[in-house]
Every structure is written in structure tokens, then in C-alpha cells.
Amino acid sequence: MGSFVITKRTNGEFQFNLKAGNGQTILASEGYSSKTSCENGIESVRTNSQNDARFDRKTSTNGKHFFNLKASNGQIIGSSEMYESASSRENGIESVKTNAPDAKVNDQTA
């Protein structure tokens, strides 16, 4: 089972990473000024990850593949790591869809 890990950056912002059951990070958030906003971001991932149209599939300038998960307003909620192939990117998207809805929250800032 996956988990959302909330941490605090050195600049004081909160962020979360969605980790798969094996501990690998599959989605990383932006920085949030408050923990409440970060927690709202997690809820947005839970909701939006179930809609395939919310995954924006991209290829970087160096040919690596990645995706952004967007909210209904088009704002990026989280970004993936870089993948060697488009099929690996698709596996990453499937992992987010599978893990996000029931992932526990691990707040490491408390």
C-alpha cells in the first residue's frame, strides 16, 4: 500500500511525495506555504488521479518521459520522476492511480 509523506523544505514550505508500497516516490508535489494547503493537495491527488485525462504526458528535451497530474483548473498538483520509456511512464501513472486513493498519510513534520 502506498503512502503520502509530508515533509518540510529548508525554506519552510511543506511538500508531499506519494510513495508506492516498495517505498519508491511516484509523484512529488510543489511547495506549499501551509500544511493545510499541502493536505488539500493530497486530497486533490486522491480525486484527480482517478481521471486519466488529468495526467499530462510529457517528454523532456533530453528524451526522458514524465507526467504531471493536474487539477480540474489545470494547475499542476504533482510531477513524476523521469522515465527511460513511454511504457515506464504509463506504469508510473497506473501506480499513482492504484496507490493514491487509499494511501495513508505519514506526516514527518509533526
MDTraj code that builds the backbone (N, CA, C; nanometers):
import mdtraj as md
import numpy as np

residues = "MET GLY SER PHE VAL ILE THR LYS ARG THR ASN GLY GLU PHE GLN PHE ASN LEU LYS ALA GLY ASN GLY GLN THR ILE LEU ALA SER GLU GLY TYR SER SER LYS THR SER CYS GLU ASN GLY ILE GLU SER VAL ARG THR ASN SER GLN ASN ASP ALA ARG PHE ASP ARG LYS THR SER THR ASN GLY LYS HIS PHE PHE ASN LEU LYS ALA SER ASN GLY GLN ILE ILE GLY SER SER GLU MET TYR GLU SER ALA SER SER ARG GLU ASN GLY ILE GLU SER VAL LYS THR ASN ALA PRO ASP ALA LYS VAL ASN ASP GLN THR ALA".split()
xyz = np.array([
    [0.0834, -0.1192, 0.0000],
    [0.0000, 0.0000, 0.0000],
    [0.0875, 0.1252, 0.0000],
    [0.0460, 0.2240, -0.0738],
    [0.1225, 0.3473, -0.0852],
    [0.1031, 0.4398, 0.0331],
    [0.1812, 0.5466, 0.0341],
    [0.1676, 0.6465, 0.1389],
    [0.2060, 0.7845, 0.0863],
    [0.1413, 0.8838, 0.1438],
    [0.1787, 1.0230, 0.1196],
    [0.2703, 1.0639, 0.2347],
    [0.3901, 1.1100, 0.2026],
    [0.4847, 1.1522, 0.3053],
    [0.4957, 1.3044, 0.2992],
    [0.4568, 1.3695, 0.4091],
    [0.4651, 1.5159, 0.4180],
    [0.5962, 1.5527, 0.4866],
    [0.6721, 1.6411, 0.4216],
    [0.7973, 1.6899, 0.4794],
    [0.8005, 1.8431, 0.4688],
    [0.8972, 1.9018, 0.5386],
    [0.9157, 2.0466, 0.5335],
    [1.0490, 2.0758, 0.4676],
    [1.0468, 2.1633, 0.3689],
    [1.1691, 2.2019, 0.2984],
    [1.2504, 2.2984, 0.3843],
    [1.3755, 2.3192, 0.3446],
    [1.4615, 2.4107, 0.4200],
    [1.4095, 2.5539, 0.4155],
    [1.3299, 2.5866, 0.3124],
    [1.2742, 2.7225, 0.3027],
    [1.1433, 2.7365, 0.3804],
    [1.1030, 2.6317, 0.4529],
    [0.9834, 2.6384, 0.5354],
    [0.8567, 2.5907, 0.4666],
    [0.8644, 2.5624, 0.3374],
    [0.7465, 2.5144, 0.2660],
    [0.7230, 2.3661, 0.2941],
    [0.5956, 2.3278, 0.2864],
    [0.5574, 2.1874, 0.3018],
    [0.5454, 2.1242, 0.1639],
    [0.5765, 1.9953, 0.1556],
    [0.5578, 1.9230, 0.0303],
    [0.5189, 1.7806, 0.0646],
    [0.4627, 1.7105, -0.0331],
    [0.4356, 1.5686, -0.0134],
    [0.4916, 1.4896, -0.1302],
    [0.5240, 1.3655, -0.1010],
    [0.5613, 1.2680, -0.2026],
    [0.4664, 1.1504, -0.1878],
    [0.4138, 1.1035, -0.2992],
    [0.3372, 0.9800, -0.2990],
    [0.4359, 0.8674, -0.3255],
    [0.4421, 0.7730, -0.2316],
    [0.5345, 0.6604, -0.2446],
    [0.4549, 0.5324, -0.2647],
    [0.5063, 0.4472, -0.3530],
    [0.4455, 0.3162, -0.3758],
    [0.4765, 0.2269, -0.2559],
    [0.4158, 0.1095, -0.2529],
    [0.4369, 0.0157, -0.1433],
    [0.5821, -0.0226, -0.1240],
    [0.6629, -0.0152, -0.2313],
    [0.8059, -0.0500, -0.2221],
    [0.8909, 0.0686, -0.1773],
    [0.8275, 0.1823, -0.1472],
    [0.9000, 0.2995, -0.0988],
    [0.9477, 0.3938, -0.2070],
    [0.9261, 0.3580, -0.3336],
    [0.9704, 0.4440, -0.4440],
    [0.8752, 0.5624, -0.4596],
    [0.9311, 0.6823, -0.4754],
    [0.8495, 0.8011, -0.4974],
    [0.7916, 0.7966, -0.6380],
    [0.6585, 0.8095, -0.6494],
    [0.5947, 0.8059, -0.7810],
    [0.5324, 0.9403, -0.8196],
    [0.5198, 1.0320, -0.7212],
    [0.4672, 1.1655, -0.7505],
    [0.5190, 1.2613, -0.6449],
    [0.5697, 1.3767, -0.6873],
    [0.6212, 1.4780, -0.5952],
    [0.5422, 1.6069, -0.6142],
    [0.5089, 1.6709, -0.5035],
    [0.4286, 1.7935, -0.5104],
    [0.5149, 1.9173, -0.5230],
    [0.4456, 2.0276, -0.5448],
    [0.5074, 2.1589, -0.5369],
    [0.5268, 2.1924, -0.3889],
    [0.5822, 2.3087, -0.3603],
    [0.5931, 2.3559, -0.2228],
    [0.4681, 2.4326, -0.1833],
    [0.4230, 2.4109, -0.0611],
    [0.3039, 2.4789, -0.0086],
    [0.3437, 2.5625, 0.1116],
    [0.2837, 2.6793, 0.1261],
    [0.3180, 2.7683, 0.2370],
    [0.2603, 2.7208, 0.3700],
    [0.1545, 2.6393, 0.3667],
    [0.0963, 2.5892, 0.4916],
    [0.0720, 2.4392, 0.4823],
    [0.0685, 2.3753, 0.5978],
    [0.0420, 2.2314, 0.5999],
    [-0.0992, 2.2020, 0.5513],
    [-0.1931, 2.2897, 0.5826],
    [-0.3314, 2.2711, 0.5371],
    [-0.3382, 2.2678, 0.3846],
    [-0.2680, 2.3589, 0.3187],
    [-0.2652, 2.3600, 0.1720],
    [-0.2032, 2.2317, 0.1181],
    [-0.0997, 2.1825, 0.1851],
    [-0.0347, 2.0573, 0.1456],
    [-0.1339, 1.9413, 0.1580],
    [-0.2076, 1.9371, 0.2677],
    [-0.3073, 1.8310, 0.2886],
    [-0.4182, 1.8405, 0.1837],
    [-0.4563, 1.9618, 0.1466],
    [-0.5555, 1.9793, 0.0396],
    [-0.5007, 1.9264, -0.0927],
    [-0.3710, 1.9441, -0.1160],
    [-0.3068, 1.8913, -0.2358],
    [-0.3157, 1.7387, -0.2402],
    [-0.2969, 1.6759, -0.1252],
    [-0.3087, 1.5302, -0.1173],
    [-0.4496, 1.4863, -0.1547],
    [-0.5496, 1.5554, -0.1009],
    [-0.6886, 1.5202, -0.1343],
    [-0.7153, 1.5401, -0.2836],
    [-0.6538, 1.6413, -0.3410],
    [-0.6689, 1.6666, -0.4845],
    [-0.6070, 1.5525, -0.5660],
    [-0.4938, 1.5000, -0.5199],
    [-0.4325, 1.3855, -0.5885],
    [-0.5255, 1.2651, -0.5804],
    [-0.5817, 1.2403, -0.4622],
    [-0.6732, 1.1260, -0.4462],
    [-0.7872, 1.1338, -0.5490],
    [-0.8443, 1.2526, -0.5639],
    [-0.9580, 1.2724, -0.6546],
    [-0.9155, 1.2685, -0.8012],
    [-0.8185, 1.3497, -0.8366],
    [-0.7822, 1.3676, -0.9773],
    [-0.7070, 1.2495, -1.0369],
    [-0.6449, 1.1677, -0.9532],
    [-0.5690, 1.0536, -1.0046],
    [-0.6603, 0.9478, -1.0659],
    [-0.7890, 0.9565, -1.0406],
    [-0.8815, 0.8577, -1.0949],
    [-0.9339, 0.8966, -1.2330],
    [-0.8900, 1.0131, -1.2831],
    [-0.9317, 1.0614, -1.4145],
    [-0.8086, 1.0648, -1.5057],
    [-0.8036, 0.9724, -1.6021],
    [-0.6854, 0.9618, -1.6875],
    [-0.6545, 1.0916, -1.7619],
    [-0.7577, 1.1699, -1.7915],
    [-0.7377, 1.2957, -1.8647],
    [-0.6593, 1.3981, -1.7837],
    [-0.6482, 1.3781, -1.6524],
    [-0.5746, 1.4712, -1.5661],
    [-0.4233, 1.4481, -1.5717],
    [-0.3813, 1.3366, -1.6334],
    [-0.2385, 1.3079, -1.6453],
    [-0.1870, 1.3671, -1.7763],
    [-0.0942, 1.4615, -1.7630],
    [-0.0345, 1.5287, -1.8777],
    [0.0984, 1.4592, -1.9085],
    [0.0990, 1.3801, -2.0142],
    [0.2171, 1.3031, -2.0521],
    [0.3133, 1.3909, -2.1314],
    [0.4391, 1.3937, -2.0896],
    [0.5375, 1.4834, -2.1497],
    [0.6668, 1.4088, -2.1827],
    [0.7449, 1.4708, -2.2705],
    [0.8805, 1.4233, -2.2997],
    [0.9739, 1.5425, -2.2827],
    [1.0794, 1.5236, -2.2046],
    [1.1729, 1.6330, -2.1788],
    [1.2655, 1.6530, -2.2987],
    [1.3419, 1.7594, -2.2937],
    [1.4321, 1.7916, -2.4038],
    [1.5413, 1.6862, -2.4210],
    [1.5707, 1.6097, -2.3153],
    [1.6736, 1.5050, -2.3261],
    [1.6132, 1.3690, -2.3623],
    [1.4834, 1.3682, -2.3986],
    [1.4199, 1.2456, -2.4450],
    [1.3597, 1.1584, -2.3365],
    [1.3713, 1.2008, -2.2103],
    [1.3128, 1.1241, -2.0999],
    [1.1629, 1.1544, -2.0927],
    [1.0891, 1.0599, -2.0392],
    [0.9431, 1.0722, -2.0297],
    [0.9031, 1.1001, -1.8854],
    [0.7999, 1.1835, -1.8686],
    [0.7479, 1.2132, -1.7355],
    [0.6026, 1.2545, -1.7482],
    [0.5370, 1.2728, -1.6345],
    [0.3995, 1.3209, -1.6373],
    [0.3749, 1.4191, -1.5237],
    [0.2772, 1.5046, -1.5459],
    [0.2251, 1.5934, -1.4433],
    [0.0805, 1.5536, -1.4188],
    [0.0398, 1.5565, -1.2931],
    [-0.1006, 1.5375, -1.2579],
    [-0.1593, 1.6750, -1.2348],
    [-0.2676, 1.7050, -1.3063],
    [-0.3283, 1.8375, -1.2979],
    [-0.4661, 1.8322, -1.2338],
    [-0.5011, 1.9394, -1.1665],
    [-0.6348, 1.9548, -1.1102],
    [-0.7301, 1.9987, -1.2206],
    [-0.8580, 2.0041, -1.1890],
    [-0.9583, 2.0423, -1.2893],
    [-0.9353, 2.1837, -1.3417],
    [-0.8681, 2.2693, -1.2622],
    [-0.8398, 2.4059, -1.3065],
    [-0.7113, 2.4151, -1.3881],
    [-0.6473, 2.2998, -1.4137],
    [-0.5248, 2.2983, -1.4942],
    [-0.3966, 2.3160, -1.4158],
    [-0.4071, 2.3421, -1.2856],
    [-0.2878, 2.3610, -1.2029],
    [-0.2204, 2.2263, -1.1775],
    [-0.0881, 2.2237, -1.1849],
    [-0.0132, 2.1014, -1.1596],
    [-0.0136, 2.0713, -1.0095],
    [-0.0567, 1.9496, -0.9751],
    [-0.0601, 1.9056, -0.8352],
    [0.0692, 1.8321, -0.8007],
    [0.1188, 1.7546, -0.8966],
    [0.2398, 1.6774, -0.8718],
    [0.3053, 1.6359, -1.0017],
    [0.4330, 1.6025, -0.9917],
    [0.5119, 1.5614, -1.1086],
    [0.5831, 1.4306, -1.0789],
    [0.6054, 1.3551, -1.1847],
    [0.6727, 1.2254, -1.1699],
    [0.8232, 1.2418, -1.1832],
    [0.8916, 1.1304, -1.1629],
    [1.0340, 1.1231, -1.1947],
    [1.0481, 1.1138, -1.3464],
    [1.1706, 1.1103, -1.3936],
    [1.1978, 1.0905, -1.5364],
    [1.2077, 0.9409, -1.5645],
    [1.1450, 0.8987, -1.6725],
    [1.1452, 0.7579, -1.7127],
    [1.2186, 0.7428, -1.8449],
    [1.2800, 0.6267, -1.8638],
    [1.3533, 0.5981, -1.9873],
    [1.2601, 0.5766, -2.1061],
    [1.1398, 0.5248, -2.0807],
    [1.0493, 0.4906, -2.1903],
    [0.9069, 0.5373, -2.1604],
    [0.8288, 0.5500, -2.2664],
    [0.6887, 0.5873, -2.2517],
    [0.6122, 0.4788, -2.1766],
    [0.6484, 0.3526, -2.1963],
    [0.5783, 0.2445, -2.1265],
    [0.6070, 0.2485, -1.9761],
    [0.7284, 0.2856, -1.9387],
    [0.7601, 0.3014, -1.7962],
    [0.6798, 0.4164, -1.7359],
    [0.6655, 0.5244, -1.8129],
    [0.5836, 0.6371, -1.7674],
    [0.4400, 0.5913, -1.7440],
    [0.3856, 0.5112, -1.8352],
    [0.2487, 0.4604, -1.8192],
    [0.2360, 0.3743, -1.6933],
    [0.3390, 0.2951, -1.6649],
    [0.3389, 0.2155, -1.5421],
    [0.3369, 0.3066, -1.4194],
    [0.4099, 0.4180, -1.4261],
    [0.4091, 0.5158, -1.3175],
    [0.2712, 0.5757, -1.2965],
    [0.2031, 0.6090, -1.4055],
    [0.0673, 0.6636, -1.3973],
    [-0.0266, 0.5611, -1.3349],
    [-0.0158, 0.4362, -1.3783],
    [-0.1009, 0.3305, -1.3210],
    [-0.0744, 0.3142, -1.1717],
    [0.0508, 0.3285, -1.1318],
    [0.0871, 0.3174, -0.9911],
    [0.0231, 0.4299, -0.9092],
    [0.0219, 0.5522, -0.9639],
    [-0.0439, 0.6639, -0.8949],
    [-0.1935, 0.6347, -0.8820],
    [-0.2555, 0.5897, -0.9904],
    [-0.3994, 0.5591, -0.9878],
    [-0.4317, 0.4533, -0.8829],
    [-0.3448, 0.3547, -0.8699],
    [-0.3663, 0.2442, -0.7765],
    [-0.3395, 0.2846, -0.6321],
    [-0.2301, 0.3573, -0.6087],
    [-0.1861, 0.3874, -0.4728],
    [-0.2536, 0.5079, -0.4081],
    [-0.2872, 0.6098, -0.4862],
    [-0.3339, 0.7360, -0.4276],
    [-0.4635, 0.7257, -0.3475],
    [-0.5674, 0.6571, -0.3958],
    [-0.6958, 0.6633, -0.3247],
    [-0.6912, 0.6188, -0.1792],
    [-0.6149, 0.5150, -0.1470],
    [-0.6157, 0.4587, -0.0127],
    [-0.4835, 0.4782, 0.0620],
    [-0.3956, 0.5605, 0.0070],
    [-0.2637, 0.5793, 0.0707],
    [-0.2789, 0.6481, 0.2063],
    [-0.2045, 0.5960, 0.3027],
    [-0.2019, 0.6584, 0.4346],
    [-0.1159, 0.7854, 0.4274],
    [-0.1384, 0.8779, 0.5197],
    [-0.0573, 0.9997, 0.5271],
    [0.0451, 0.9831, 0.6390],
    [0.1707, 1.0025, 0.6051],
    [0.2818, 0.9950, 0.7001],
    [0.3370, 1.1361, 0.7146],
    [0.2943, 1.2058, 0.8201],
    [0.3355, 1.3444, 0.8418],
    [0.4658, 1.3464, 0.9204],
    [0.5754, 1.3780, 0.8520],
    [0.7056, 1.3810, 0.9162],
    [0.7418, 1.5194, 0.9702],
    [0.6437, 1.6106, 0.9715],
    [0.6692, 1.7449, 1.0235],
    [0.6157, 1.7604, 1.1652],
    [0.5392, 1.6639, 1.2113],
    [0.4744, 1.6747, 1.3440],
    [0.5736, 1.6482, 1.4564],
])
top = md.Topology()
chain = top.add_chain()
for i, resn in enumerate(residues, 1):
    res = top.add_residue(resn, chain, resSeq=i)
    for name in ("N", "CA", "C"):
        top.add_atom(name, md.element.get_by_symbol(name[0]), res)
traj = md.Trajectory(xyz[None], top)
